[in-house]
Amino acid sequence: MSFPDWTHSNAVTYSPDDKALMLSMRHQAWVIKINYNDGAGDGSILWKLGYQGDFALQSGTDNAVDPVDWFNAQHDANIISTTTAGTLDVLLFDNGDQRVLNTSGTLCGPTTTPCDSRVPILHLDESAKTADITWIDNWRPHFPSSAVPPAS
């Protein structure tokens, strides 16, 4: 029997500065931060990072344009800065499967703009709720998630 995998959570990172957890939810195209407080938290979602989440994508180094520059079907979200709360840097692998291309909801694919995979670094300001792509490595051609072998 097959059960739906509506979140496909694929990475969890502990944030020692605020004792929270950062969780990558691939099928929601969000990275969320959870009030963990070393096990004493209430489990509430502190923020959602991604298209239609809590952060505004800034026009930074890579001239980000909402929604096409948001990640989609991501894996392995990690905090790479020395600070893990307040202002922090997040690195992830953006598969780009079914990326939303515009506010009309057009998705990338064979009949529209081809999908692309990339590895961005996003600088987050949790207070201002802003995200800025400060570095990005574009992978062409597209590296679909179906090409990734399952973990053993």
C-alpha contacts under 8 A as a table, 3 or more apart, distances in Angstrom:
res1	aa1	res2	aa2	distance
5	D	8	H	5.55
5	D	27	H	7.81
6	W	27	H	5.98
6	W	28	Q	7.34
7	T	25	M	5.22
7	T	26	R	6.26
7	T	27	H	4.96
7	T	28	Q	5.82
8	H	25	M	5.64
8	H	26	R	5.39
8	H	27	H	5.59
9	S	12	V	8.00
9	S	23	L	6.87
9	S	24	S	5.49
9	S	25	M	4.28
9	S	26	R	5.98
9	S	27	H	7.82
10	N	23	L	7.67
10	N	24	S	5.81
10	N	25	M	6.50
10	N	26	R	6.88
10	N	75	H	6.17
10	N	76	D	6.62
11	A	23	L	5.79
11	A	24	S	5.19
11	A	25	M	7.84
11	A	75	H	6.86
11	A	76	D	5.22
11	A	77	A	6.22
11	A	78	N	7.96
12	V	21	L	6.62
12	V	22	M	5.55
12	V	23	L	4.51
12	V	24	S	6.46
12	V	77	A	7.66
13	T	21	L	5.67
13	T	22	M	5.04
13	T	23	L	6.55
13	T	77	A	7.75
13	T	78	N	6.34
13	T	79	I	7.35
14	Y	19	K	6.94
14	Y	20	A	6.14
14	Y	21	L	4.72
14	Y	22	M	6.36
15	S	18	D	6.02
15	S	19	K	5.34
15	S	20	A	5.16
15	S	21	L	5.83
15	S	22	M	7.11
15	S	84	T	5.24
15	S	85	A	7.03
16	P	19	K	4.75
16	P	20	A	7.06
16	P	84	T	6.63
17	D	20	A	7.97
17	D	83	T	6.91
17	D	84	T	5.53
17	D	85	A	5.70
18	D	37	N	7.18
18	D	84	T	7.43
18	D	85	A	6.11
19	K	35	N	7.65
19	K	36	Y	6.22
19	K	37	N	4.66
19	K	38	D	5.65
20	A	33	K	6.62
20	A	34	I	5.62
20	A	35	N	5.13
20	A	36	Y	4.69
20	A	37	N	5.70
20	A	38	D	7.32
21	L	33	K	5.57
21	L	34	I	5.12
21	L	35	N	6.86
21	L	36	Y	6.07
22	M	31	V	6.80
22	M	32	I	5.61
22	M	33	K	4.36
22	M	34	I	6.28
23	L	31	V	5.55
23	L	32	I	5.27
23	L	33	K	6.30
23	L	34	I	7.60
23	L	77	A	7.66
24	S	30	W	6.31
24	S	31	V	4.37
24	S	32	I	6.51
24	S	74	Q	7.33
24	S	75	H	6.82
24	S	76	D	7.10
24	S	77	A	6.01
25	M	28	Q	5.52
25	M	29	A	6.10
25	M	30	W	5.42
25	M	31	V	5.85
25	M	32	I	7.57
25	M	74	Q	7.67
26	R	29	A	5.00
26	R	30	W	6.64
26	R	72	N	7.20
26	R	73	A	4.57
26	R	74	Q	5.21
26	R	75	H	6.57
27	H	30	W	7.93
27	H	73	A	6.00
28	Q	73	A	7.68
29	A	50	G	6.23
29	A	51	Y	7.34
29	A	71	F	6.82
29	A	72	N	4.86
29	A	73	A	5.44
29	A	74	Q	6.59
30	W	48	K	6.12
30	W	49	L	5.36
30	W	50	G	4.87
30	W	51	Y	7.46
30	W	53	G	7.41
30	W	72	N	7.83
31	V	48	K	5.90
31	V	49	L	5.04
31	V	50	G	6.70
31	V	77	A	7.41
32	I	45	I	6.73
32	I	46	L	7.36
32	I	47	W	5.64
32	I	48	K	4.48
32	I	49	L	6.01
33	K	45	I	5.87
33	K	46	L	5.36
33	K	47	W	5.47
33	K	48	K	6.75
34	I	43	G	5.76
34	I	44	S	5.72
34	I	45	I	4.62
34	I	46	L	5.53
34	I	47	W	7.57
35	N	41	G	5.24
35	N	42	D	6.14
35	N	43	G	4.95
35	N	44	S	5.37
35	N	45	I	6.31
35	N	46	L	6.26
36	Y	39	G	5.40
36	Y	40	A	6.35
36	Y	41	G	4.31
36	Y	42	D	6.72
36	Y	43	G	5.72
37	N	40	A	5.16
37	N	41	G	4.53
38	D	41	G	6.98
41	G	44	S	7.83
45	I	48	K	7.42
47	W	53	G	7.64
47	W	54	D	6.02
48	K	53	G	4.92
48	K	54	D	5.34
48	K	55	F	7.32
49	L	53	G	5.29
49	L	54	D	6.14
49	L	55	F	5.96
50	G	53	G	5.16
50	G	54	D	7.69
50	G	55	F	7.24
50	G	70	W	5.91
50	G	71	F	6.64
50	G	72	N	7.97
51	Y	66	D	7.62
51	Y	67	P	6.09
51	Y	70	W	5.77
51	Y	71	F	7.70
54	D	129	K	6.48
55	F	129	K	4.58
55	F	130	T	4.95
55	F	131	A	6.07
56	A	129	K	6.35
56	A	130	T	4.81
56	A	131	A	6.02
57	L	64	A	6.69
57	L	65	V	7.46
57	L	66	D	6.60
57	L	70	W	7.86
57	L	130	T	5.98
57	L	131	A	4.85
57	L	132	D	5.85
57	L	133	I	7.92
58	Q	63	N	7.77
58	Q	64	A	6.19
58	Q	65	V	7.93
58	Q	130	T	6.64
58	Q	131	A	5.94
58	Q	132	D	5.02
58	Q	133	I	7.60
59	S	62	D	7.08
59	S	63	N	4.53
59	S	64	A	4.68
59	S	65	V	6.85
59	S	132	D	6.99
60	G	63	N	5.13
60	G	64	A	6.27
60	G	132	D	5.68
60	G	133	I	6.23
60	G	134	T	6.69
61	T	64	A	7.80
61	T	132	D	7.76
61	T	133	I	6.47
61	T	134	T	5.41
61	T	135	W	7.09
62	D	133	I	6.38
62	D	134	T	6.98
62	D	135	W	7.31
62	D	136	I	7.66
64	A	69	D	5.63
64	A	132	D	7.70
64	A	133	I	7.00
65	V	68	V	6.11
65	V	69	D	5.63
66	D	69	D	5.92
66	D	70	W	6.77
66	D	102	N	7.59
67	P	70	W	5.68
67	P	100	V	6.30
67	P	101	L	6.25
67	P	102	N	5.91
67	P	103	T	6.84
68	V	99	R	6.80
68	V	100	V	5.79
68	V	101	L	4.61
68	V	102	N	6.35
71	F	74	Q	6.37
71	F	94	D	5.32
71	F	95	N	7.70
71	F	96	G	6.35
71	F	99	R	7.35
72	N	94	D	5.91
72	N	95	N	6.37
72	N	96	G	4.83
72	N	97	D	6.23
72	N	98	Q	7.06
72	N	99	R	5.54
73	A	94	D	6.26
73	A	95	N	5.38
73	A	96	G	5.88
73	A	97	D	5.81
73	A	98	Q	7.80
74	Q	77	A	7.52
74	Q	92	L	6.71
74	Q	93	F	5.50
74	Q	94	D	4.34
74	Q	95	N	5.49
74	Q	96	G	7.29
75	H	92	L	6.11
75	H	93	F	5.16
75	H	94	D	6.52
75	H	95	N	7.43
76	D	91	L	7.93
76	D	92	L	5.37
76	D	93	F	6.20
77	A	90	V	6.56
77	A	91	L	5.72
77	A	92	L	4.29
77	A	93	F	7.13
78	N	90	V	5.48
78	N	91	L	5.38
78	N	92	L	6.33
79	I	84	T	6.57
79	I	88	L	6.99
79	I	89	D	5.76
79	I	90	V	4.55
79	I	91	L	6.45
80	I	88	L	7.69
80	I	89	D	5.63
80	I	90	V	5.84
80	I	91	L	6.57
81	S	84	T	6.71
81	S	88	L	5.67
81	S	89	D	5.18
81	S	90	V	7.50
82	T	88	L	7.70
83	T	86	G	7.53
83	T	87	T	6.81
83	T	88	L	5.66
84	T	87	T	7.23
84	T	88	L	5.54
84	T	89	D	8.00
85	A	88	L	6.10
85	A	126	E	7.23
86	G	124	L	7.87
86	G	125	D	5.94
86	G	126	E	5.17
86	G	127	S	6.52
87	T	123	H	7.15
87	T	124	L	5.45
87	T	125	D	4.54
87	T	126	E	6.17
88	L	123	H	5.79
88	L	124	L	5.32
88	L	125	D	6.85
89	D	121	I	6.47
89	D	122	L	5.56
89	D	123	H	4.46
89	D	124	L	6.11
90	V	121	I	5.52
90	V	122	L	5.18
90	V	123	H	6.48
90	V	124	L	7.57
91	L	119	V	7.11
91	L	120	P	5.95
91	L	121	I	4.54
91	L	122	L	6.53
92	L	119	V	5.89
92	L	120	P	6.26
92	L	121	I	7.01
93	F	117	S	7.67
93	F	118	R	6.26
93	F	119	V	4.80
93	F	120	P	7.16
94	D	117	S	5.56
94	D	118	R	5.21
94	D	119	V	5.81
94	D	120	P	7.45
95	N	116	D	7.14
95	N	117	S	4.64
95	N	118	R	6.73
95	N	142	H	7.80
95	N	143	F	6.53
95	N	144	P	6.16
95	N	145	S	6.18
96	G	99	R	5.31
96	G	115	C	5.88
96	G	116	D	5.45
96	G	117	S	5.01
96	G	118	R	7.42
96	G	142	H	7.85
96	G	144	P	7.75
97	D	108	C	7.52
97	D	115	C	6.23
97	D	116	D	7.59
97	D	117	S	7.88
97	D	144	P	6.65
97	D	145	S	7.56
98	Q	107	L	5.31
98	Q	108	C	5.44
98	Q	109	G	6.90
98	Q	115	C	7.04
99	R	107	L	5.44
99	R	108	C	5.45
99	R	115	C	6.82
100	V	103	T	7.81
100	V	105	G	5.75
100	V	106	T	5.79
100	V	107	L	4.63
100	V	108	C	6.56
101	L	105	G	6.71
101	L	106	T	5.47
101	L	107	L	5.58
101	L	108	C	6.34
102	N	105	G	5.65
102	N	106	T	5.92
102	N	107	L	7.97
103	T	106	T	7.60
107	L	112	T	7.36
107	L	113	T	7.98
108	C	111	T	7.90
108	C	112	T	5.67
108	C	113	T	5.06
108	C	114	P	5.45
108	C	115	C	5.04
109	G	112	T	5.34
109	G	113	T	5.88
109	G	114	P	4.85
109	G	115	C	5.61
110	P	113	T	6.97
110	P	114	P	5.79
111	T	114	P	7.82
114	P	142	H	7.85
115	C	142	H	5.99
116	D	138	N	7.41
116	D	139	W	6.57
116	D	140	R	6.33
116	D	141	P	6.65
116	D	142	H	4.42
116	D	143	F	7.12
117	S	138	N	6.27
117	S	139	W	5.18
117	S	140	R	6.94
117	S	141	P	7.75
117	S	142	H	5.23
117	S	143	F	5.73
117	S	144	P	7.59
118	R	136	I	6.79
118	R	137	D	5.45
118	R	138	N	4.31
118	R	139	W	5.20
119	V	136	I	5.56
119	V	137	D	5.10
119	V	138	N	6.55
119	V	139	W	7.91
120	P	133	I	6.51
120	P	134	T	7.59
120	P	135	W	5.67
120	P	136	I	4.15
120	P	137	D	6.36
121	I	133	I	5.77
121	I	134	T	5.79
121	I	135	W	5.21
121	I	136	I	6.27
122	L	131	A	6.08
122	L	132	D	5.36
122	L	133	I	4.48
122	L	134	T	5.95
122	L	135	W	7.45
123	H	131	A	5.54
123	H	132	D	5.09
123	H	133	I	6.33
123	H	134	T	6.48
124	L	129	K	7.23
124	L	130	T	5.84
124	L	131	A	4.58
124	L	132	D	6.61
125	D	128	A	5.53
125	D	129	K	5.56
125	D	130	T	5.31
125	D	131	A	6.52
126	E	129	K	4.89
126	E	130	T	6.96
133	I	136	I	7.12
139	W	142	H	6.40
139	W	143	F	7.23
140	R	143	F	7.46
143	F	147	A	6.84
144	P	147	A	5.55
144	P	148	V	7.44
145	S	148	V	5.35
146	S	149	P	7.56
